[in-house]
Amino acid sequence: MRFIVITEPNFIPNEATIIAKLLRLGVDLVHIRKPEAAAEAVENLIKAIPVEYHTRLVLHDNFELSARFLLYGLHLNRRNSVLPKGFKGSVSRSCHTFEEVKTYKSLCDYVFLSPIFDSISKQGYASSFTPQILLNAQKQGIIDEKVVALGGITAENIVPIQRYGFGGVALLGDVWNRINDANFDDYIKKIATAAAKP
């Protein structure tokens, strides 16, 4: 399974260093999601990340920066649904219903489906999927290797995510809430190991 981390919407101290560490410890991709940020601020963040990691970064906003850096891809959402002309990288998209997954899965390299569990980063953003609904979606071929689970994902619930047939996990709140923990590196390695299991 893919292991993806999404940034906090606001910039945080030493963020470029933390992103590089995440990628070094086993995170496959980091999605840079800064919905209110100016392009210059996002550009400065990317510049501060070692260039060898740029091909593992995905932008949610400020798509024009894809012409200045060799990035992995762009992520479409309700704010940004049009790709820059001539863009050749990976394309992903946010989905919140099975209908959206069915519509966009064939048009994208992968899609996020959320919230699978109650969100950690968004208070009151509760899951609308029961285990049986998710299993049924897997049986119908809606959930497969192109669908990434998002929302309330932690190291403890990776195994159910694999059972539902998801092709990856995307974490936000649980990662950024732990960045100052003494065992942060071990925590990231634990998720990377769990996600890598077939």
PANU-220207 format. One record per atom (N, C-alpha, C): residue in three letters; y, z, x. Coordinates in pm, whole numbers, plus 32768, in hexadecimal, padded with zeros to 4 digits. Atoms other than C-alpha are relative to their C-alpha. Layout:
residues N
+------+-------+------+------+
| type | north |   up | east |
+------+-------+------+------+
|  ALA |     Y |    Z |    X |
...
+------+-------+------+------+
//
This chain:
residues 198
+------+-------+------+------+
| type | north |   up | east |
+------+-------+------+------+
|  MET |  7F88 | 8000 | 8054 |
|  MET |  8000 | 8000 | 8000 |
|  MET |  807D | 8000 | 8057 |
|  ARG |  7F7E | 7FF9 | 7FBD |
|  ARG |  8168 | 7FC8 | 8067 |
|  ARG |  8039 | 808D | 7FF1 |
|  PHE |  7FB8 | 7F81 | 8003 |
|  PHE |  822F | 8101 | 80BB |
|  PHE |  8093 | 7FDF | 8014 |
|  ILE |  7F72 | 8024 | 8000 |
|  ILE |  839E | 80CB | 8064 |
|  ILE |  8054 | 807D | 7FE9 |
|  VAL |  7F9F | 7F95 | 801A |
|  VAL |  84C2 | 81BC | 807A |
|  VAL |  8083 | 7FBE | 7FD8 |
|  ILE |  7F7E | 802F | 8030 |
|  ILE |  8607 | 8183 | 7FBA |
|  ILE |  8069 | 8065 | 802D |
|  THR |  7F97 | 7FA5 | 7FD2 |
|  THR |  8749 | 8213 | 8048 |
|  THR |  8042 | 8049 | 7F8C |
|  GLU |  7FA8 | 7FBD | 8060 |
|  GLU |  8824 | 830D | 7F95 |
|  GLU |  8072 | 7F9F | 7FE0 |
|  PRO |  7F91 | 805A | 8020 |
|  PRO |  8941 | 825B | 7EDE |
|  PRO |  807C | 8018 | 8055 |
|  ASN |  7F8D | 7FDF | 7FAB |
|  ASN |  8A42 | 8310 | 7FB5 |
|  ASN |  7FD3 | 8004 | 8092 |
|  PHE |  801F | 7FF8 | 7F72 |
|  PHE |  8A53 | 8302 | 8130 |
|  PHE |  7FEE | 8092 | 8027 |
|  ILE |  8018 | 7F78 | 7FD1 |
|  ILE |  89CE | 8434 | 81E3 |
|  ILE |  800C | 8002 | 8099 |
|  PRO |  7FF4 | 7FF9 | 7F6E |
|  PRO |  89FE | 84B3 | 834A |
|  PRO |  7F7F | 7FD0 | 8045 |
|  ASN |  8071 | 8030 | 7FAD |
|  ASN |  891F | 840B | 8450 |
|  ASN |  7F9E | 7FA8 | 7FB3 |
|  GLU |  805B | 804E | 8056 |
|  GLU |  8894 | 8320 | 8348 |
|  GLU |  7FB7 | 7F92 | 804C |
|  ALA |  8040 | 806C | 7FB4 |
|  ALA |  8851 | 8200 | 8439 |
|  ALA |  7F8F | 8036 | 8056 |
|  THR |  8067 | 7FC2 | 7FAD |
|  THR |  878E | 82E9 | 851F |
|  THR |  7F87 | 8027 | 7FAB |
|  ILE |  806C | 7FD8 | 805B |
|  ILE |  86C3 | 836E | 83F8 |
|  ILE |  7FB1 | 7F86 | 7FD2 |
|  ILE |  8043 | 807A | 802C |
|  ILE |  8677 | 820D | 837C |
|  ILE |  7FA5 | 7FCA | 806F |
|  ALA |  8051 | 802D | 7F8E |
|  ALA |  85FF | 81A8 | 84D8 |
|  ALA |  7F84 | 8059 | 8011 |
|  LYS |  8070 | 7FA3 | 7FF3 |
|  LYS |  8526 | 82E0 | 84E5 |
|  LYS |  7F97 | 7FE6 | 7F93 |
|  LEU |  805D | 801C | 806D |
|  LEU |  848C | 8294 | 8390 |
|  LEU |  7FAB | 7F85 | 801F |
|  LEU |  8048 | 807B | 7FE1 |
|  LEU |  842F | 8136 | 83FF |
|  LEU |  7FA2 | 8015 | 8078 |
|  ARG |  8054 | 7FE1 | 7F8B |
|  ARG |  83A5 | 81BA | 8549 |
|  ARG |  7F85 | 8052 | 7FD8 |
|  LEU |  806C | 7FA5 | 8029 |
|  LEU |  82CE | 82BD | 8492 |
|  LEU |  7F9C | 7FC3 | 7F9F |
|  GLY |  8063 | 8040 | 8055 |
|  GLY |  8220 | 81C5 | 83AF |
|  GLY |  8032 | 7FC9 | 7F7B |
|  VAL |  7FC8 | 803E | 8078 |
|  VAL |  830B | 8161 | 8293 |
|  VAL |  8002 | 7F69 | 8018 |
|  ASP |  8005 | 8091 | 7FF0 |
|  ASP |  82DD | 7FEB | 825A |
|  ASP |  8089 | 7FBF | 7FF2 |
|  LEU |  7F7D | 803A | 801D |
|  LEU |  8432 | 7F99 | 81C7 |
|  LEU |  8060 | 806E | 7FD5 |
|  VAL |  7F98 | 7FAA | 8036 |
|  VAL |  857A | 804D | 8188 |
|  VAL |  805E | 7FA9 | 7FAE |
|  HIS |  7FA2 | 8044 | 8059 |
|  HIS |  8647 | 7FD8 | 805E |
|  HIS |  8087 | 8046 | 800B |
|  ILE |  7F79 | 7FC9 | 7FF6 |
|  ILE |  87BA | 800B | 809C |
|  ILE |  8045 | 7FEC | 7F7A |
|  ARG |  7FC4 | 8003 | 8086 |
|  ARG |  8849 | 8062 | 7F48 |
|  ARG |  8080 | 8054 | 8002 |
|  LYS |  7F7C | 7FBE | 7FFE |
|  LYS |  89BE | 80B5 | 7F51 |
|  LYS |  8059 | 7FBC | 7F98 |
|  PRO |  7FBF | 804D | 806B |
|  PRO |  8A40 | 8041 | 7DFE |
|  PRO |  8099 | 8004 | 7FFF |
|  GLU |  7F6E | 7FF6 | 8002 |
|  GLU |  8BA7 | 80B9 | 7E2E |
|  GLU |  8040 | 7FDD | 8085 |
|  ALA |  7FCC | 8010 | 7F77 |
|  ALA |  8BCB | 8064 | 7F9F |
|  ALA |  803D | 7F76 | 8017 |
|  ALA |  7FC5 | 807E | 7FD3 |
|  ALA |  8CAA | 7F5A | 8037 |
|  ALA |  7FA2 | 7FBE | 8063 |
|  ALA |  8057 | 804B | 7FA5 |
|  ALA |  8BFD | 7E48 | 80FB |
|  ALA |  8011 | 802F | 8090 |
|  GLU |  7FE7 | 7FD6 | 7F76 |
|  GLU |  8CA0 | 7EC0 | 823D |
|  GLU |  7FB5 | 8080 | 8022 |
|  ALA |  8047 | 7F82 | 7FE7 |
|  ALA |  8C08 | 801C | 8219 |
|  ALA |  7F6A | 7FE8 | 800E |
|  VAL |  808F | 8021 | 7FF6 |
|  VAL |  8AAB | 7F8D | 81DC |
|  VAL |  7FE4 | 7FB5 | 8082 |
|  GLU |  800F | 804A | 7F83 |
|  GLU |  8ADB | 7E9D | 82FE |
|  GLU |  7FFE | 8060 | 8078 |
|  ASN |  7FFC | 7F9E | 7F93 |
|  ASN |  8B33 | 7FC2 | 83E2 |
|  ASN |  7F7E | 8050 | 8008 |
|  LEU |  8080 | 7FBA | 8001 |
|  LEU |  89F7 | 8078 | 8374 |
|  LEU |  7F94 | 7FA9 | 803F |
|  ILE |  8066 | 8059 | 7FC9 |
|  ILE |  891E | 7F4A | 83C2 |
|  ILE |  8012 | 7FF0 | 8097 |
|  LYS |  7FE5 | 800F | 7F70 |
|  LYS |  89C6 | 7F1C | 8514 |
|  LYS |  7FD2 | 807A | 804F |
|  ALA |  8027 | 7F84 | 7FBC |
|  ALA |  8977 | 8087 | 8569 |
|  ALA |  7F67 | 8012 | 8007 |
|  ILE |  8093 | 7FFC | 7FFE |
|  ILE |  8802 | 804F | 8525 |
|  ILE |  7FD1 | 7FA2 | 806E |
|  PRO |  802F | 805A | 7F96 |
|  PRO |  874A | 7FC3 | 8656 |
|  PRO |  7FD3 | 7F79 | 7FC9 |
|  VAL |  8015 | 8087 | 8033 |
|  VAL |  872E | 7E4B | 8631 |
|  VAL |  7F6C | 7FE0 | 7FE8 |
|  GLU |  808F | 801D | 8013 |
|  GLU |  85B1 | 7E50 | 8650 |
|  GLU |  7FCE | 802B | 7F76 |
|  TYR |  8027 | 7FD4 | 8085 |
|  TYR |  85A7 | 7EFA | 84F9 |
|  TYR |  8042 | 7FAF | 7F90 |
|  HIS |  7FB6 | 804A | 8067 |
|  HIS |  868E | 7E06 | 8443 |
|  HIS |  7FA3 | 7FAE | 7FA6 |
|  THR |  805B | 8052 | 8050 |
|  THR |  8569 | 7D30 | 83D0 |
|  THR |  7FAB | 8054 | 7FA1 |
|  ARG |  8046 | 7FA8 | 805D |
|  ARG |  84E9 | 7E5F | 830E |
|  ARG |  8063 | 8042 | 7F9F |
|  LEU |  7F98 | 7FCE | 805A |
|  LEU |  862A | 7E95 | 8246 |
|  LEU |  8011 | 7FA2 | 7F8A |
|  VAL |  7FE8 | 804D | 807B |
|  VAL |  866C | 7E25 | 80E0 |
|  VAL |  8083 | 8030 | 7FC4 |
|  LEU |  7F7E | 7FDD | 803D |
|  LEU |  87C7 | 7E1C | 803F |
|  LEU |  7FFA | 7FFB | 7F68 |
|  HIS |  7FF1 | 7FFE | 8091 |
|  HIS |  880D | 7E7D | 7ED7 |
|  HIS |  808A | 7FCE | 7FD5 |
|  ASP |  7F75 | 8024 | 801E |
|  ASP |  8980 | 7E29 | 7EE9 |
|  ASP |  803A | 7FB7 | 807A |
|  ASN |  7FBD | 8043 | 7F8F |
|  ASN |  8A75 | 7D67 | 7FC4 |
|  ASN |  7FA8 | 7F93 | 803C |
|  PHE |  805E | 8067 | 7FD5 |
|  PHE |  898B | 7C3D | 7FD4 |
|  PHE |  803A | 7FA3 | 806A |
|  GLU |  7FC3 | 8059 | 7F9E |
|  GLU |  8A86 | 7B7B | 80A8 |
|  GLU |  7FDC | 8027 | 808F |
|  LEU |  8025 | 7FD3 | 7F7A |
|  LEU |  8A15 | 7C4D | 81D0 |
|  LEU |  7F7D | 7FC0 | 8030 |
|  SER |  807E | 8040 | 7FD8 |
|  SER |  88C7 | 7B95 | 81CD |
|  SER |  8019 | 7F86 | 8057 |
|  ALA |  7FDF | 8072 | 7FA9 |
|  ALA |  897A | 7A75 | 827B |
|  ALA |  8020 | 802E | 808E |
|  ARG |  7FD7 | 7FCD | 7F7C |
|  ARG |  89DB | 7B59 | 839F |
|  ARG |  7F91 | 8048 | 804B |
|  PHE |  806E | 7FB6 | 7FC2 |
|  PHE |  8895 | 7C10 | 83E0 |
|  PHE |  7F7B | 7FC0 | 7FDA |
|  LEU |  8087 | 8030 | 801E |
|  LEU |  8726 | 7BAF | 83F3 |
|  LEU |  7FB7 | 8072 | 7FB9 |
|  LEU |  8038 | 7F94 | 8051 |
|  LEU |  86AF | 7C91 | 82D5 |
|  LEU |  7F7D | 7FD3 | 7FBF |
|  TYR |  807D | 8021 | 8045 |
|  TYR |  8563 | 7CA6 | 821E |
|  TYR |  801C | 7FBD | 7F7B |
|  GLY |  7FEB | 803C | 8082 |
|  GLY |  85F3 | 7C5F | 80C9 |
|  GLY |  8073 | 803B | 7FB1 |
|  LEU |  7F9B | 7FD3 | 805F |
|  LEU |  86D3 | 7C99 | 7F9D |
|  LEU |  7FB9 | 8031 | 7F81 |
|  HIS |  803B | 7FC4 | 8077 |
|  HIS |  868D | 7D6B | 7E68 |
|  HIS |  805C | 7FE8 | 7F89 |
|  LEU |  7FB2 | 801F | 8079 |
|  LEU |  8701 | 7CF3 | 7D13 |
|  LEU |  7FF7 | 8073 | 7F9D |
|  ASN |  7FF9 | 7F96 | 8065 |
|  ASN |  876E | 7DE5 | 7C03 |
|  ASN |  8068 | 7FD9 | 7F99 |
|  ARG |  7FA1 | 8022 | 806A |
|  ARG |  885A | 7DF8 | 7ADB |
|  ARG |  808C | 7FE0 | 8037 |
|  ARG |  7F7C | 8018 | 7FC3 |
|  ARG |  898D | 7DFB | 7BC0 |
|  ARG |  8003 | 7F7B | 804A |
|  ASN |  8006 | 8076 | 7FAA |
|  ASN |  891B | 7CE1 | 7CA1 |
|  ASN |  7F82 | 7FB0 | 7FDE |
|  SER |  8075 | 804C | 802E |
|  SER |  883A | 7BD8 | 7C09 |
|  SER |  8001 | 7F6F | 8030 |
|  VAL |  7FF9 | 808A | 7FCE |
|  VAL |  88A1 | 7A9D | 7CC6 |
|  VAL |  7FF6 | 8002 | 8098 |
|  LEU |  8012 | 8008 | 7F6F |
|  LEU |  8828 | 7A49 | 7E23 |
|  LEU |  806A | 7FA5 | 803E |
|  PRO |  7FA4 | 805A | 7FBA |
|  PRO |  8917 | 79B1 | 7F23 |
|  PRO |  7FBF | 7F76 | 8011 |
|  LYS |  8034 | 8089 | 7FF0 |
|  LYS |  88F2 | 7838 | 7F40 |
|  LYS |  7FBB | 7FF3 | 8087 |
|  GLY |  8049 | 8019 | 7F85 |
|  GLY |  87EC | 77DA | 803F |
|  GLY |  7FB5 | 8077 | 8039 |
|  PHE |  8045 | 7F8A | 7FCC |
|  PHE |  875B | 7939 | 8066 |
|  PHE |  7F6A | 7FE5 | 800A |
|  LYS |  808D | 8021 | 7FE6 |
|  LYS |  85FC | 7920 | 80FC |
|  LYS |  7FA7 | 807B | 800E |
|  GLY |  8050 | 7F88 | 7FEA |
|  GLY |  8589 | 7A8D | 811B |
|  GLY |  7FB2 | 802B | 7F85 |
|  SER |  804D | 7FC5 | 806D |
|  SER |  84B5 | 7B6A | 803D |
|  SER |  805C | 8026 | 7F8C |
|  VAL |  7FB4 | 7FDA | 8078 |
|  VAL |  8528 | 7BAB | 7ED9 |
|  VAL |  7FAE | 8066 | 7FB1 |
|  SER |  8040 | 7F9B | 8055 |
|  SER |  84D7 | 7CE4 | 7E10 |
|  SER |  805E | 801E | 7F8C |
|  ARG |  7FB0 | 7FE5 | 8078 |
|  ARG |  8552 | 7D69 | 7CC3 |
|  ARG |  7FD8 | 8085 | 7FC1 |
|  SER |  8019 | 7F85 | 804C |
|  SER |  8572 | 7EAA | 7BF7 |
|  SER |  7FD3 | 7FDD | 7F73 |
|  CYS |  8032 | 8011 | 8089 |
|  CYS |  84A8 | 7EBA | 7AB4 |
|  CYS |  7FE8 | 808A | 7FC4 |
|  HIS |  8013 | 7F80 | 8044 |
|  HIS |  8491 | 7FCE | 79B0 |
|  HIS |  7F9F | 7FF5 | 7F8A |
|  THR |  8062 | 8015 | 806B |
|  THR |  839C | 7F35 | 78B7 |
|  THR |  7F96 | 7F9F | 8032 |
|  PHE |  8069 | 8060 | 7FDE |
|  PHE |  8256 | 7E74 | 78C7 |
|  PHE |  802D | 7F71 | 7FE5 |
|  GLU |  7FCD | 8087 | 801E |
|  GLU |  8308 | 7D4D | 7828 |
|  GLU |  8052 | 7FC9 | 8074 |
|  GLU |  7FB2 | 802B | 7F8B |
|  GLU |  83FD | 7D41 | 794B |
|  GLU |  7FA4 | 7FDF | 8075 |
|  VAL |  805F | 801B | 7F94 |
|  VAL |  82DB | 7D58 | 7A41 |
|  VAL |  7FC0 | 7F77 | 7FEC |
|  LYS |  8040 | 8080 | 801C |
|  LYS |  822D | 7C33 | 7997 |
|  LYS |  8061 | 7F8B | 8015 |
|  THR |  7F9C | 806A | 7FF2 |
|  THR |  8370 | 7B69 | 7999 |
|  THR |  8021 | 7FE4 | 8092 |
|  TYR |  7FCA | 8011 | 7F79 |
|  TYR |  83D9 | 7BA5 | 7B02 |
|  TYR |  7F99 | 7FFF | 8070 |
|  LYS |  8063 | 7FF4 | 7F95 |
|  LYS |  8296 | 7BE0 | 7BC2 |
|  LYS |  7FE4 | 7F7A | 8044 |
|  SER |  801F | 8083 | 7FC6 |
|  SER |  8252 | 7A6D | 7BF2 |
|  SER |  8078 | 7FC4 | 804B |
|  LEU |  7F87 | 8034 | 7FC0 |
|  LEU |  83BA | 7A32 | 7C65 |
|  LEU |  8027 | 804C | 807D |
|  CYS |  7FDB | 7FA8 | 7F91 |
|  CYS |  83C2 | 7B46 | 7D6B |
|  CYS |  7F88 | 801B | 805A |
|  ASP |  806C | 7FD7 | 7FA5 |
|  ASP |  82FB | 7BB9 | 7E98 |
|  ASP |  7FC2 | 8083 | 7FD1 |
|  TYR |  802F | 7F84 | 803D |
|  TYR |  82E0 | 7D10 | 7DF3 |
|  TYR |  806B | 8033 | 7FA2 |
|  VAL |  7FA2 | 7FC4 | 805F |
|  VAL |  8380 | 7DD7 | 7CDA |
|  VAL |  7FEA | 8098 | 7FFE |
|  PHE |  800A | 7F70 | 8018 |
|  PHE |  83CB | 7F48 | 7CA5 |
|  PHE |  7FE9 | 8017 | 7F6B |
|  LEU |  800E | 7FD2 | 8089 |
|  LEU |  834F | 7FEB | 7B64 |
|  LEU |  8020 | 8095 | 7FFE |
|  SER |  7FD7 | 7F72 | 8003 |
|  SER |  83F8 | 8133 | 7B0A |
|  SER |  8031 | 8028 | 7F75 |
|  PRO |  8033 | 7F94 | 7FAC |
|  PRO |  83F8 | 824D | 7ABA |
|  PRO |  7F6D | 801E | 7FDF |
|  ILE |  808E | 7FE5 | 8014 |
|  ILE |  8283 | 8285 | 7AEA |
|  ILE |  7FEA | 8094 | 7FE1 |
|  PHE |  7FFD | 7F71 | 801C |
|  PHE |  82B2 | 83FF | 7AFB |
|  PHE |  8091 | 8027 | 7FE8 |
|  ASP |  7F76 | 7FD3 | 8014 |
|  ASP |  83E6 | 84CD | 7AA4 |
|  ASP |  804C | 7FF4 | 8083 |
|  SER |  7FB1 | 8019 | 7F88 |
|  SER |  84F9 | 846C | 7B98 |
|  SER |  8029 | 8081 | 8045 |
|  ILE |  7FD2 | 7F90 | 7FB0 |
|  ILE |  8551 | 855A | 7CB2 |
|  ILE |  8096 | 7FF2 | 8019 |
|  SER |  7F74 | 8016 | 7FDC |
|  SER |  86A2 | 84BC | 7D05 |
|  SER |  805D | 7FF4 | 7F87 |
|  LYS |  7FAD | 8010 | 8078 |
|  LYS |  871C | 847B | 7BA0 |
|  LYS |  7FD5 | 8068 | 7F98 |
|  GLN |  801F | 7F95 | 805F |
|  GLN |  8724 | 85B3 | 7AC8 |
|  GLN |  7FF1 | 7FC8 | 7F72 |
|  GLY |  8014 | 802A | 808B |
|  GLY |  8697 | 857C | 796A |
|  GLY |  7FC5 | 7F75 | 7FEF |
|  TYR |  803A | 8086 | 8006 |
|  TYR |  8601 | 8428 | 79C1 |
|  TYR |  7F68 | 800E | 7FFF |
|  ALA |  808E | 7FDE | 8011 |
|  ALA |  84A5 | 8464 | 7935 |
|  ALA |  7FA8 | 7F84 | 7FF8 |
|  SER |  8061 | 806C | 8005 |
|  SER |  8370 | 838D | 7953 |
|  SER |  7FE4 | 7FD7 | 7F70 |
|  SER |  8026 | 8030 | 8084 |
|  SER |  8318 | 82B3 | 782E |
|  SER |  7F72 | 7FC5 | 8003 |
|  PHE |  8087 | 8036 | 7FF0 |
|  PHE |  81B9 | 8260 | 78AD |
|  PHE |  7F9A | 8072 | 800A |
|  THR |  806D | 7F9E | 7FF7 |
|  THR |  8084 | 8334 | 7866 |
|  THR |  7F94 | 7FC6 | 805D |
|  PRO |  806E | 8034 | 7FAE |
|  PRO |  7F50 | 831C | 7947 |
|  PRO |  7FB1 | 7F93 | 7FB9 |
|  GLN |  804E | 8065 | 8048 |
|  GLN |  7E98 | 825C | 7836 |
|  GLN |  804A | 7F7B | 7FF4 |
|  ILE |  7FAF | 807A | 8007 |
|  ILE |  7FB6 | 8163 | 780C |
|  ILE |  7FFB | 7FB5 | 8085 |
|  LEU |  8003 | 803E | 7F7C |
|  LEU |  7FB6 | 8125 | 7985 |
|  LEU |  7F77 | 7FC3 | 801D |
|  LEU |  8087 | 8036 | 7FEC |
|  LEU |  7E3B | 80F8 | 7991 |
|  LEU |  7FEB | 7F81 | 7FAD |
|  ASN |  800C | 8077 | 8054 |
|  ASN |  7E4C | 8004 | 786E |
|  ASN |  804D | 7F8A | 803C |
|  ALA |  7FAF | 806A | 7FC2 |
|  ALA |  7F60 | 7F41 | 7920 |
|  ALA |  7FB8 | 7FC5 | 8079 |
|  GLN |  804F | 8031 | 7F8F |
|  GLN |  7E83 | 7F2A | 7A53 |
|  GLN |  7F90 | 7FA4 | 7FCE |
|  LYS |  806E | 8050 | 8036 |
|  LYS |  7D5E | 7EA9 | 7983 |
|  LYS |  8031 | 7F78 | 7FCE |
|  GLN |  7FC6 | 807D | 8033 |
|  GLN |  7E43 | 7DA1 | 78E9 |
|  GLN |  803C | 7FA9 | 806F |
|  GLY |  7FC9 | 804D | 7F90 |
|  GLY |  7EB4 | 7D2F | 7A44 |
|  GLY |  8097 | 8008 | 800C |
|  ILE |  7F6E | 7FF0 | 7FF5 |
|  ILE |  801B | 7D9F | 7A0F |
|  ILE |  8022 | 8049 | 8082 |
|  ILE |  7FF0 | 7FB7 | 7F82 |
|  ILE |  8007 | 7EA0 | 7B27 |
|  ILE |  7F9C | 7FC8 | 8064 |
|  ASP |  8054 | 8034 | 7F95 |
|  ASP |  7F83 | 7E06 | 7C67 |
|  ASP |  8047 | 8013 | 8085 |
|  GLU |  7FCA | 7FEB | 7F79 |
|  GLU |  7FD4 | 7DE6 | 7DDA |
|  GLU |  8093 | 7FDA | 800D |
|  LYS |  7F72 | 8026 | 7FF9 |
|  LYS |  812C | 7D52 | 7D8D |
|  LYS |  805C | 8065 | 7FBC |
|  VAL |  7FB0 | 7F9D | 8049 |
|  VAL |  819E | 7E83 | 7CC7 |
|  VAL |  8005 | 8082 | 8051 |
|  VAL |  7FE8 | 7F87 | 7FB1 |
|  VAL |  8235 | 7FAD | 7D80 |
|  VAL |  802D | 8070 | 7FA3 |
|  ALA |  7FE1 | 7F8C | 8055 |
|  ALA |  823E | 8103 | 7CD8 |
|  ALA |  807C | 8047 | 8036 |
|  LEU |  7F84 | 7FB9 | 7FDD |
|  LEU |  8392 | 81B1 | 7CD6 |
|  LEU |  8019 | 806A | 7F97 |
|  GLY |  7FDD | 7F96 | 805D |
|  GLY |  8406 | 82F6 | 7C3B |
|  GLY |  7FA6 | 8078 | 800C |
|  GLY |  804C | 7F85 | 7FF4 |
|  GLY |  8392 | 8453 | 7C91 |
|  GLY |  7F8C | 7FFB | 8060 |
|  ILE |  806F | 800E | 7FA2 |
|  ILE |  82AE | 83DD | 7DA9 |
|  ILE |  800A | 8068 | 806F |
|  THR |  8009 | 7F9E | 7F93 |
|  THR |  8240 | 84E9 | 7EA2 |
|  THR |  7F7B | 7FE9 | 8049 |
|  ALA |  807F | 8009 | 7FB6 |
|  ALA |  812A | 8510 | 7FA3 |
|  ALA |  7F8C | 802A | 7FA7 |
|  GLU |  8069 | 7FC9 | 8053 |
|  GLU |  8067 | 85CC | 7E9A |
|  GLU |  7FCE | 7FA0 | 7F94 |
|  ASN |  802E | 8059 | 806C |
|  ASN |  8057 | 84B1 | 7D9C |
|  ASN |  7FE5 | 7F70 | 802D |
|  ILE |  8024 | 8086 | 7FCE |
|  ILE |  8003 | 8389 | 7E7D |
|  ILE |  7F76 | 7FD4 | 7FCD |
|  VAL |  8089 | 8024 | 8029 |
|  VAL |  7E92 | 8396 | 7E1C |
|  VAL |  7FFC | 7FC8 | 7F71 |
|  PRO |  7FFE | 803E | 8086 |
|  PRO |  7ED1 | 8362 | 7CA4 |
|  PRO |  8041 | 7F76 | 7FFF |
|  ILE |  7FBD | 8082 | 7FF9 |
|  ILE |  7FBE | 8245 | 7CFB |
|  ILE |  7F9D | 7F95 | 802E |
|  GLN |  8065 | 8060 | 7FD2 |
|  GLN |  7EA4 | 819C | 7DB9 |
|  GLN |  7F9A | 7FE3 | 7F92 |
|  ARG |  8062 | 8011 | 806C |
|  ARG |  7DB8 | 81D5 | 7C94 |
|  ARG |  8034 | 7FA3 | 7F93 |
|  TYR |  7FC5 | 8057 | 8065 |
|  TYR |  7EAA | 8121 | 7BAC |
|  TYR |  8010 | 7F70 | 8031 |
|  GLY |  7FFF | 8089 | 7FCE |
|  GLY |  7E9D | 7FEE | 7C8E |
|  GLY |  8084 | 7FCE | 8037 |
|  PHE |  7F7F | 802C | 7FC9 |
|  PHE |  8001 | 7FEA | 7D12 |
|  PHE |  7FF0 | 7FCE | 8090 |
|  GLY |  8003 | 8036 | 7F78 |
|  GLY |  8043 | 7F25 | 7E4E |
|  GLY |  8059 | 8049 | 8061 |
|  GLY |  7FA9 | 7FB4 | 7FA7 |
|  GLY |  8138 | 8022 | 7ED8 |
|  GLY |  8044 | 8071 | 7FB8 |
|  VAL |  7FB0 | 7F92 | 8035 |
|  VAL |  820F | 8154 | 7EAC |
|  VAL |  808B | 7FF8 | 803C |
|  ALA |  7F76 | 7FF8 | 7FD0 |
|  ALA |  8388 | 8177 | 7EC7 |
|  ALA |  8031 | 808E | 7FE7 |
|  LEU |  7FD0 | 7F76 | 8009 |
|  LEU |  841A | 82CE | 7F0D |
|  LEU |  8095 | 8004 | 8019 |
|  LEU |  7F71 | 7FEA | 7FEC |
|  LEU |  857E | 8346 | 7EF4 |
|  LEU |  8017 | 8097 | 800B |
|  GLY |  7FDC | 7F72 | 8002 |
|  GLY |  85BE | 84AF | 7E8C |
|  GLY |  7FAC | 8058 | 8059 |
|  ASP |  8056 | 7FA6 | 7FB4 |
|  ASP |  848F | 8551 | 7F2C |
|  ASP |  8016 | 7FF3 | 8096 |
|  VAL |  7FE6 | 8014 | 7F70 |
|  VAL |  84DB | 84B7 | 8081 |
|  VAL |  8086 | 803D | 8029 |
|  TRP |  7F7B | 7FD4 | 7FD6 |
|  TRP |  8650 | 84FE | 808C |
|  TRP |  8015 | 8096 | 7FE9 |
|  ASN |  7FF8 | 7F6F | 8012 |
|  ASN |  8622 | 8662 | 8007 |
|  ASN |  7FBF | 804B | 8073 |
|  ARG |  804C | 7FBE | 7F95 |
|  ARG |  8544 | 86AA | 8135 |
|  ARG |  8030 | 7FE0 | 808D |
|  ILE |  7FDD | 8032 | 7F7A |
|  ILE |  8601 | 860B | 8257 |
|  ILE |  801F | 806F | 8064 |
|  ASN |  7FE4 | 7F92 | 7FA4 |
|  ASN |  8662 | 875F | 82E8 |
|  ASN |  7F8B | 8060 | 8011 |
|  ASP |  8076 | 7FAB | 7FF2 |
|  ASP |  8506 | 87F6 | 82C6 |
|  ASP |  7FC6 | 7FF5 | 808C |
|  ALA |  803B | 7FFF | 7F7A |
|  ALA |  845C | 8858 | 840B |
|  ALA |  7F88 | 7FA2 | 8009 |
|  ASN |  8079 | 8054 | 7FFF |
|  ASN |  8324 | 8794 | 83A6 |
|  ASN |  8019 | 7F75 | 7FC6 |
|  PHE |  7FDC | 8081 | 803D |
|  PHE |  83DE | 8659 | 8332 |
|  PHE |  7FAD | 7F8E | 803A |
|  ASP |  804B | 806D | 7FC1 |
|  ASP |  8334 | 8573 | 842F |
|  ASP |  7F6F | 7FFF | 7FD0 |
|  ASP |  808C | 7FF6 | 802D |
|  ASP |  81DA | 85F2 | 83CD |
|  ASP |  7FF3 | 7FD5 | 7F6F |
|  TYR |  8001 | 8025 | 808D |
|  TYR |  8230 | 85C5 | 825D |
|  TYR |  8000 | 7F67 | 7FF0 |
|  ILE |  7FF8 | 8093 | 8009 |
|  ILE |  828F | 8455 | 828F |
|  ILE |  7F7D | 7FC2 | 8031 |
|  LYS |  8080 | 8033 | 7FCD |
|  LYS |  8157 | 8418 | 8361 |
|  LYS |  7F90 | 8014 | 7F9A |
|  LYS |  8066 | 7FE4 | 8066 |
|  LYS |  8083 | 84B9 | 824E |
|  LYS |  8005 | 7F98 | 7F91 |
|  ILE |  7FF3 | 8064 | 806A |
|  ILE |  810D | 83C9 | 8147 |
|  ILE |  7FD4 | 7F78 | 8035 |
|  ALA |  8025 | 8082 | 7FC5 |
|  ALA |  80E6 | 829E | 8232 |
|  ALA |  7F69 | 7FF4 | 800B |
|  THR |  8092 | 8000 | 7FF4 |
|  THR |  7F7A | 82FE | 8270 |
|  THR |  7FBF | 7FF2 | 7F76 |
|  ALA |  8038 | 8007 | 8088 |
|  ALA |  7F35 | 8333 | 80FC |
|  ALA |  8014 | 7F75 | 7FC5 |
|  ALA |  7FE3 | 8085 | 8037 |
|  ALA |  7FDC | 81E9 | 809F |
|  ALA |  7FAA | 7F94 | 8041 |
|  ALA |  804E | 8065 | 7FB8 |
|  ALA |  7F12 | 812F | 81A6 |
|  ALA |  7F6E | 7FFE | 7FD7 |
|  LYS |  808D | 7FFB | 8028 |
|  LYS |  7DC5 | 819C | 8112 |
|  LYS |  7FE5 | 7F9C | 7F91 |
|  PRO |  801F | 8064 | 8069 |
|  PRO |  7D17 | 808F | 8041 |
|  PRO |  7FE4 | 8042 | 7F7A |
+------+-------+------+------+
//
